[in-house]
Amino acid sequence: MQIVIDIPDIMYTKIQNGKTDKRTLETVILHGAPLPKGHGRLIDADKLWDSYHDLDYDFYDALDLADTIIEAESEEEE
């Protein structure tokens, strides 16, 4: 399962430095948003929109150039 979490920078730094407790980590995970199984690649739609305009409304070129935030989950992963 993949989840997206939104945490303050200071909390992320504490987690990286091992200066947090199990309860804090559990809370962060519980507030995450699960991604649907078999999702496609996740991109920044605002950047895609800007590229679309910059490329004279060529959607396929804009989509090809869009930076991937999270890779697509293959059907085979569990």
Sine and cosine of phi, psi and omega as CSV:
sin_phi,cos_phi,sin_psi,cos_psi,sin_omega,cos_omega
0.00,0.00,0.64,-0.77,0.08,-1.00
-0.91,-0.42,0.65,-0.76,0.06,-1.00
-0.76,-0.65,0.42,-0.91,0.10,-1.00
-0.94,-0.33,0.76,-0.65,0.03,-1.00
-0.84,-0.54,0.52,-0.85,0.03,-1.00
-0.86,-0.52,0.93,-0.36,-0.02,-1.00
-0.75,-0.66,0.47,-0.89,0.05,-1.00
-0.89,0.46,0.50,-0.86,0.00,-1.00
-0.82,0.57,-0.66,0.75,-0.04,-1.00
-0.89,0.46,-0.62,0.79,0.02,-1.00
-0.94,0.35,-0.64,0.77,0.03,-1.00
-0.87,0.49,-0.68,0.74,0.02,-1.00
-0.89,0.46,-0.68,0.73,0.02,-1.00
-0.89,0.46,-0.65,0.76,0.02,-1.00
-0.89,0.45,-0.69,0.72,0.01,-1.00
-0.88,0.48,-0.58,0.81,-0.04,-1.00
-1.00,0.03,0.09,1.00,0.02,-1.00
0.94,0.34,0.38,0.92,-0.05,-1.00
-0.96,-0.29,0.75,0.66,0.06,-1.00
-0.58,-0.81,0.29,-0.96,-0.03,-1.00
-0.97,-0.25,0.16,-0.99,-0.05,-1.00
-0.87,0.49,-0.63,0.78,-0.03,-1.00
-0.88,0.47,-0.66,0.75,0.02,-1.00
-0.89,0.46,-0.70,0.72,0.02,-1.00
-0.89,0.45,-0.66,0.75,0.02,-1.00
-0.89,0.46,-0.66,0.75,0.00,-1.00
-0.89,0.45,-0.69,0.72,0.01,-1.00
-0.87,0.49,-0.71,0.70,-0.02,-1.00
-0.92,0.40,-0.68,0.73,-0.02,-1.00
-0.89,0.47,-0.45,0.89,0.01,-1.00
-1.00,-0.02,0.09,1.00,0.02,-1.00
-0.97,0.25,0.31,-0.95,0.03,-1.00
-0.96,-0.28,0.92,-0.40,0.03,-1.00
-0.91,0.42,0.65,-0.76,0.08,-1.00
-1.00,0.02,0.62,-0.79,-0.01,-1.00
-0.91,0.42,0.59,-0.81,0.01,-1.00
-0.87,0.49,0.70,-0.72,0.02,-1.00
0.97,0.23,0.34,0.94,-0.03,-1.00
-0.89,0.45,0.43,-0.91,0.09,-1.00
-0.99,0.16,-0.02,-1.00,0.01,-1.00
-0.92,0.39,0.60,-0.80,-0.02,-1.00
-0.98,-0.18,0.77,-0.64,-0.04,-1.00
-0.78,-0.63,0.21,-0.98,0.05,-1.00
-1.00,0.09,0.95,-0.32,-0.07,-1.00
-0.90,0.44,-0.55,0.84,0.01,-1.00
-0.91,0.42,-0.68,0.74,0.04,-1.00
-0.92,0.40,-0.61,0.79,0.05,-1.00
-0.87,0.49,-0.71,0.71,0.00,-1.00
-0.86,0.51,-0.71,0.71,0.02,-1.00
-0.89,0.46,-0.69,0.72,0.02,-1.00
-0.89,0.45,-0.63,0.77,0.01,-1.00
-0.84,0.55,-0.70,0.71,0.03,-1.00
-0.94,0.33,-0.66,0.75,-0.01,-1.00
-0.90,0.43,-0.46,0.89,-0.04,-1.00
-0.99,-0.17,0.50,0.87,0.04,-1.00
0.81,0.59,0.69,0.72,0.12,-0.99
0.91,0.43,0.53,0.85,0.09,-1.00
-1.00,-0.07,1.00,-0.10,-0.10,-1.00
-0.87,0.49,-0.69,0.72,-0.08,-1.00
-0.92,0.40,-0.63,0.77,0.08,-1.00
-0.91,0.42,-0.68,0.73,0.02,-1.00
-0.88,0.48,-0.67,0.74,0.00,-1.00
-0.91,0.41,-0.67,0.75,0.02,-1.00
-0.89,0.46,-0.54,0.84,-0.04,-1.00
-1.00,0.04,-0.16,0.99,-0.05,-1.00
-0.91,0.42,0.74,-0.67,0.05,-1.00
-0.93,0.36,0.68,-0.73,0.04,-1.00
-1.00,0.07,0.79,-0.61,0.06,-1.00
-1.00,0.03,-0.72,0.69,0.06,-1.00
-0.71,-0.71,0.78,-0.63,-0.01,-1.00
-0.90,0.44,0.42,-0.91,0.05,-1.00
-0.90,0.44,0.56,-0.83,0.08,-1.00
-1.00,-0.02,0.79,-0.61,0.00,-1.00
-0.96,0.26,0.37,-0.93,0.00,-1.00
-0.90,0.45,-0.42,0.91,-0.10,-1.00
-0.99,0.17,-0.38,0.93,-0.06,-1.00
-0.94,0.33,0.54,-0.84,0.03,-1.00
-0.81,-0.58,0.00,0.00,0.00,0.00
